[in-house]
Amino acid sequence: MVGVVIPAAGQGSRFGSAENKLFASLAGRTVLEHTLTAFENHDDVQWIVVAASMRELERIKDISLKYSKVLKVVEGGESRQESVLCGLKALPDDCEIVLVHDAARPLISQHLISVVIDTIRAEGSAVPGIPIRDTVKRSNNGVVTETVPRDNLWAVQTPQGARRETLLSAFNTLGARIREMTDEASVLEAIGFPVHIVGGEVSNLKLTVQEDIPRMEFYLMTTPRTPATYRTGMGYDVHQFVESRELWLGGVHIPHTLGLKGHSDADAALHALCDALLGGAGLGDIGVLFPDTDPAHKNRASMEFVQETADMLKRNGWKIENVDLTILAEAPKIGPWRSLMIDRIASGLQVGRDRVNIKATTSEKLGFVGRSEGIACWAIATLSR
């Protein structure tokens, strides 16, 4: 069982902004969201704990607790390692392996996370690093005093980690000395525990100054974070015709003598669509997220369900590639409303209309649909991550 501690209590004074650099926009999302998404999407990670400063605790909670694997957002300490210790203590007792990752390293890849976890399992600890290739000088008051041999020198990155019991033992042994240590490898080194280095990634940059943002966005555009994962979900819904209700279908109000019976606006097409999207992402179903026992959903527009479902998929790292709906109804005729339905659904999902397809057919007078007792809808959604 793997847990991740993300220390996010630092102030980032070198960034040159009054606002914490973790809230800076990187390709349309905050830096912190990119970092959390990387670990949320990794199959081996069970829990994430974020350590934040008291001043920004609520704002970081607002961002972090939207992710299903974030267990807690705790108040951090005055130093990095004090924050890490707060996060360590918040992880469950059955957590075996702990990774500690800089909140300001948003470009961590799934591959590097896997390499670090696998190395910890095999060797007990791991730290990623890049061999130093440039000549290194030591200076005093602007004057070079020494050329440092670069053989066996590494610029280390995160995530760094070890078995949870090893890290806790190290922290307990060192006590107040942890305040002086800048990374978790230093903590392990201080108690004589061997730290195993693995190859890091040039793109695994730490945001330090504002000039780093364009460079990070370049890597986001040009470097695959992980091979794409594709999934397909299917949804089905049926609603009975009743009198004295408006008919909503595909997000469109259609003039008709009858409406559909349901707790919300009973838009069967959008309900099937939500189930297809949630099913593909493995996030449950519409009955769990928007139960008809909740008075808050009484007569609610189903397009709101679609928008919230799309937001949930985005937070979990899923992209909507395509949705395909089939509407089964004897009446009304769907053809005149099809294009408007596509526009409404595409807008609700925040995708191009070329990613939405709607088909309509009848049941040739057979069954409850053929008797004009209701409408049935099927939906299929293809997602990528």
Residue pairs with C-beta under 8 A, 6 or more apart in sequence:
1 46
1 47
1 92
1 94
1 95
1 96
1 97
2 44
2 45
2 46
2 47
2 95
2 96
2 97
2 98
2 99
2 117
3 45
3 46
3 47
3 48
3 49
3 71
3 91
3 92
3 95
3 97
3 98
3 99
3 164
4 39
4 45
4 47
4 48
4 49
4 98
4 99
4 100
4 101
4 159
5 49
5 51
5 84
5 87
5 88
5 91
5 98
5 99
5 100
5 101
6 35
6 36
6 39
6 48
6 49
6 50
6 51
6 87
6 100
6 101
6 102
6 103
7 51
7 76
7 80
7 83
7 84
7 87
7 100
7 102
7 103
8 22
8 32
8 50
8 51
8 52
8 53
8 56
8 60
8 76
8 83
8 103
9 51
9 52
9 53
9 75
9 76
9 77
9 80
9 83
10 53
10 80
11 20
11 53
12 20
12 21
12 22
12 104
12 207
12 208
14 208
14 209
15 21
15 24
15 207
15 208
15 209
15 210
16 209
16 210
17 24
17 210
20 56
21 31
21 104
21 207
22 30
22 31
22 32
22 60
22 103
22 104
23 30
23 31
23 32
23 59
24 30
24 31
24 207
24 210
24 213
26 34
26 106
26 207
26 213
26 216
26 217
26 220
27 34
27 217
27 220
27 221
29 37
30 63
31 103
31 104
31 106
31 207
32 60
32 63
32 64
32 103
32 106
33 63
33 315
34 106
34 107
35 101
35 102
35 103
35 104
35 105
35 106
35 108
36 48
36 50
36 63
36 64
36 67
36 70
37 67
37 315
37 316
37 317
38 106
38 108
38 109
38 110
38 113
38 225
39 45
39 48
39 69
39 99
39 101
39 108
39 113
40 48
40 67
40 68
40 69
40 70
40 316
40 317
41 110
41 226
41 316
41 317
41 385
42 110
42 113
42 114
44 113
44 114
44 117
45 69
45 99
45 113
46 69
46 95
47 69
47 71
47 91
47 92
47 95
48 64
48 67
48 69
48 70
48 71
49 70
49 71
49 72
49 73
49 74
49 87
49 90
49 91
50 60
50 64
50 70
50 72
50 73
50 74
50 87
50 103
51 73
51 74
51 75
51 76
51 77
51 83
51 84
51 86
51 87
52 60
52 61
52 73
52 74
52 75
52 76
53 75
53 76
54 75
57 73
57 75
60 73
61 73
64 70
64 73
65 73
66 315
67 315
67 316
68 316
71 90
71 91
71 92
72 90
74 86
74 87
74 90
75 86
76 82
76 83
76 86
76 87
77 83
77 85
77 86
78 179
79 178
79 179
80 181
80 182
80 183
81 171
81 178
81 179
81 181
81 184
81 187
82 178
82 179
84 100
84 171
84 184
85 171
85 178
87 100
88 98
88 164
88 167
88 168
88 171
91 98
91 164
95 164
96 163
96 164
97 117
97 120
97 121
97 161
97 162
97 163
97 164
98 161
98 162
98 163
98 164
98 167
99 113
99 116
99 117
99 120
99 158
99 159
99 160
99 161
100 158
100 159
100 160
100 161
100 184
101 108
101 158
101 159
101 160
102 158
102 206
104 206
104 207
104 208
105 157
105 158
105 204
105 205
105 206
105 207
106 207
106 216
107 201
107 203
107 204
107 205
107 216
107 219
107 220
107 223
107 225
108 158
108 159
108 204
109 201
109 203
109 204
109 225
109 226
110 225
110 226
111 226
112 128
112 159
112 200
112 201
112 204
113 159
115 126
115 128
115 198
115 199
116 126
116 127
116 128
116 159
116 160
116 161
116 198
117 126
117 161
119 125
119 126
119 196
119 198
120 126
120 161
120 162
120 163
123 194
123 196
124 162
124 163
124 166
124 193
124 194
124 196
125 161
125 162
125 163
125 166
125 185
125 188
125 193
125 194
125 195
125 196
126 160
126 161
126 162
126 195
126 196
126 197
126 198
127 156
127 157
127 160
127 183
127 184
127 185
127 195
127 196
127 197
127 198
128 156
128 157
128 158
128 159
128 160
128 197
128 198
128 199
128 200
128 201
128 204
129 154
129 155
129 156
129 157
129 197
129 198
129 199
129 200
130 154
130 155
130 157
130 199
130 200
130 201
130 202
131 153
131 154
132 150
132 153
132 154
132 155
133 150
134 150
135 147
135 150
136 147
136 148
136 150
136 153
137 144
137 146
137 147
137 148
138 144
138 145
138 146
138 147
138 148
139 145
154 197
155 200
156 183
156 185
156 197
156 200
157 200
157 201
157 204
157 206
158 183
160 183
160 184
160 185
161 167
161 184
162 184
162 188
162 193
166 188
166 193
167 184
167 187
167 188
169 191
170 187
170 188
170 190
170 191
170 193
171 178
171 187
173 191
174 181
174 187
174 190
174 191
177 190
178 187
181 187
181 190
185 195
188 194
188 195
189 195
203 219
203 223
205 212
205 215
205 216
205 219
206 212
207 213
207 216
228 384
228 385
229 384
229 385
230 321
230 382
230 383
230 384
231 280
231 281
231 282
231 382
231 383
231 384
231 385
232 280
232 380
232 381
232 382
232 383
233 275
233 276
233 277
233 278
233 279
233 280
233 281
233 380
233 381
233 383
234 275
234 276
234 279
234 378
234 379
234 380
234 381
235 271
235 272
235 273
235 274
235 275
235 276
235 277
235 278
235 279
235 286
235 377
235 378
235 379
235 380
235 381
236 272
236 275
236 376
236 377
236 378
236 379
237 268
237 269
237 271
237 272
237 275
237 376
237 377
238 268
238 368
238 374
238 375
238 376
238 377
239 260
239 261
239 262
239 266
239 268
239 271
239 374
239 375
240 260
240 261
240 368
240 373
240 374
241 258
241 259
241 260
241 261
241 372
241 373
241 374
241 375
242 258
242 259
242 260
242 261
243 257
243 258
243 259
244 259
245 258
245 259
245 260
245 261
245 266
246 253
246 259
246 265
247 253
247 254
247 255
247 256
247 258
247 259
247 260
247 332
248 254
248 259
248 260
248 265
248 266
248 267
248 301
248 302
249 260
249 267
249 268
249 269
249 327
249 334
249 337
249 341
249 375
250 267
250 269
250 270
250 325
250 327
250 337
250 338
250 340
250 341
250 342
250 344
250 345
250 358
251 267
251 269
251 270
251 302
251 303
251 306
251 341
251 344
251 345
251 348
252 337
252 340
252 341
252 344
254 332
254 337
255 332
256 331
256 332
259 266
260 266
260 267
260 268
260 374
260 375
262 292
263 292
263 297
263 298
263 299
264 290
264 292
264 297
264 298
264 299
264 300
264 301
264 302
264 305
265 299
265 300
265 301
265 302
266 302
267 301
267 302
267 303
268 327
268 375
268 376
268 377
269 325
269 327
269 341
269 358
269 377
269 379
270 302
270 303
270 305
270 306
270 345
271 286
271 302
271 305
271 377
272 325
272 377
272 378
272 379
273 306
273 323
273 325
273 345
273 379
273 381
274 285
274 286
274 289
274 290
274 302
274 305
274 306
274 309
275 285
275 286
275 379
276 323
276 379
276 380
276 381
277 309
277 310
277 313
277 320
277 323
277 381
277 383
278 284
278 285
278 286
278 289
278 309
278 312
279 285
279 381
280 318
280 381
280 382
280 383
281 312
281 313
281 316
281 318
281 383
283 289
283 312
283 313
283 316
286 305
286 309
289 305
289 308
289 309
289 312
290 297
290 300
290 305
291 297
303 344
303 348
306 345
306 348
306 349
307 348
307 349
310 320
310 348
310 349
310 350
313 319
313 320
313 383
316 385
317 385
318 383
318 384
318 385
319 383
319 384
319 385
320 349
320 351
320 355
320 381
320 382
320 383
321 355
321 382
321 383
321 384
322 355
322 356
322 357
322 381
322 382
323 345
323 349
323 355
323 356
323 357
323 379
323 380
323 381
323 382
324 357
324 358
324 359
324 379
324 380
324 381
325 345
325 356
325 357
325 358
325 359
325 377
325 378
325 379
326 358
326 359
326 360
326 361
326 377
326 378
326 379
327 334
327 358
327 359
327 360
327 361
327 375
327 376
327 377
328 360
328 361
328 362
328 363
328 369
328 375
328 376
328 377
328 378
329 360
329 362
329 369
329 375
329 376
330 362
330 363
330 365
330 369
330 370
330 372
331 372
333 360
334 341
334 358
334 360
335 360
338 358
338 360
341 358
342 353
342 356
342 357
342 358
343 353
345 356
345 358
346 352
346 353
346 355
346 356
349 355
349 356
362 369
362 370
363 369
363 370
364 370
365 371
368 374
369 375
369 376
